[in-house]
Amino acid sequence: MVRLDTETKEKLDLLRSHPRESYDAIIRRLADSRIDDEPLTYEDMKEIDEALREIRKGRYYTHEQVKEELGLS
């Protein structure tokens, strides 16, 4: 048996997909949503590091600059 704090139970009640969904199903759904099916690769991490270096050097476009370039402003 698992004991839940009243506040936790109320929060789980708000997360129900349907009125009869069990607490087990809610918790499983929440846990499954946190598992990354496509974790970052070494190459992804290298590209993120490079992008962060570029940002620190001021080499980026603002949202407004992109909109202007695309003629959306």
C-alpha positions in Angstrom: 0.0 0.0 0.0 1.2 3.5 -0.8 0.2 6.4 1.3 -0.3 9.8 -0.3 -0.5 13.2 1.3 -3.9 14.8 0.8 -2.4 17.6 -1.3 -0.6 15.1 -3.5 -3.9 13.1 -4.0 -5.7 16.3 -5.0 -3.0 17.1 -7.6 -3.2 13.6 -9.0 -7.0 13.9 -9.2 -6.6 17.1 -11.4 -4.3 15.1 -13.7 -6.8 12.3 -14.5 -7.4 11.7 -18.2 -10.9 10.4 -17.3 -12.8 10.2 -14.1 -12.1 6.5 -13.4 -8.3 6.6 -14.2 -6.4 4.9 -11.4 -3.6 6.6 -9.5 -1.3 3.9 -10.8 -2.2 4.8 -14.4 -1.7 8.6 -13.7 1.7 8.0 -12.1 2.8 5.6 -14.9 1.8 8.2 -17.5 3.7 10.9 -15.7 6.8 8.7 -15.3 6.6 7.7 -19.0 6.4 11.3 -20.1 9.7 12.0 -18.4 11.6 9.2 -20.3 13.4 10.6 -23.4 13.0 8.2 -26.3 15.6 10.0 -28.3 18.5 11.0 -25.9 21.0 13.5 -27.2 23.9 12.0 -29.2 27.5 13.1 -28.8 27.1 14.9 -32.1 24.0 16.8 -30.8 26.0 17.9 -27.7 28.9 19.1 -29.8 26.5 21.2 -32.0 24.8 22.6 -28.9 28.2 23.6 -27.4 29.1 25.3 -30.7 25.8 27.2 -30.8 26.4 28.4 -27.3 29.9 29.6 -28.2 28.4 31.5 -31.1 25.8 33.1 -28.9 28.4 34.2 -26.4 30.3 35.8 -29.2 27.2 37.8 -30.2 26.7 35.8 -33.4 23.0 35.4 -33.5 19.8 36.9 -34.9 17.0 38.2 -32.8 13.4 37.3 -33.4 12.7 40.7 -34.7 15.7 40.5 -37.2 14.4 37.2 -38.5 10.9 38.5 -38.9 12.2 41.6 -40.8 14.5 39.5 -43.0 11.5 37.3 -43.9 9.3 40.3 -44.5 7.0 39.4 -41.6 7.3 42.6 -39.5 
